[in-house]
Amino acid sequence: MAFYDVIGKTYAQTRRSDPRITKKLLEILASSPASTIADIGAGTGSYASVLAEHGYRVFAIEPSETMRSQAIAHPAIEWMDAYVENLPLSDQSVDAAIIMLAFHHFPDYRQALNEMHRVVGNGQMIFFTYDPEMISSFWLTEYFPSFIRDVESTFLPIPKLLEEIQSITDSVANVIPFPLPNDLSDSFAAVGWARPELYLDSDIRNGISSFSKIDDDELNSGLFRLSEDLERGWWDRKYGHLRQQSEYDVGYRFFHRSAV
């Protein structure tokens, strides 16, 4: 996971768990009995820590040493240096498995689903992901158009993900839209939907994988135009209504395969 060894150095500061996301995650988990959870692609452990604080035993699986080194130790969390394609867990050893905005980084998504299903058996499978069909309508792509190509090439379309889950697990997953709050504390790609100034902060951008893939010319041009549009009030004349909204459906989704 060399990619995240490079961009993940400040993840613990900018990619903190958001209470609204954790509330929804805990709500979904509570729909079926569960005590042990595999957090796959756990990053720095922000969501694993919340689960541990709520009484779950968590196996946090993360191949990036840079990410793992930023995690705060917790007696209910066992960290594992491993990739999703070969999870170091026995068959049906956990009650639930979660993937929080990491599924799109797995090169072999079918093997990832197979491994997830193997370790969870008939337990819960929960994904927090993004609908790539919505990226072109997000205003940020006007400044950084390569976001569209990156998102559409990395995130599995929602119907395709549903189809793959059903083919591997022989069960149907539920899709739950998750509108983002305007004060999101987990600074992933759409964190600034109502706070465009955030994208001018290099620390914020460094925690967003899509920004790391933009070439310097596009990045510098986009930042210059965004800064100018904010200074002159152009952004607010076009998108200022977003600042008045408490939440906005940018395209994030929870997928939930219930225990069967």
Order of alpha helices (4+ residues) and beta strands (2+ residues): alpha-alpha-alpha-beta-alpha-beta-alpha-beta-beta-alpha-beta-alpha-alpha-beta-beta-alpha-alpha-alpha-alpha-beta-beta
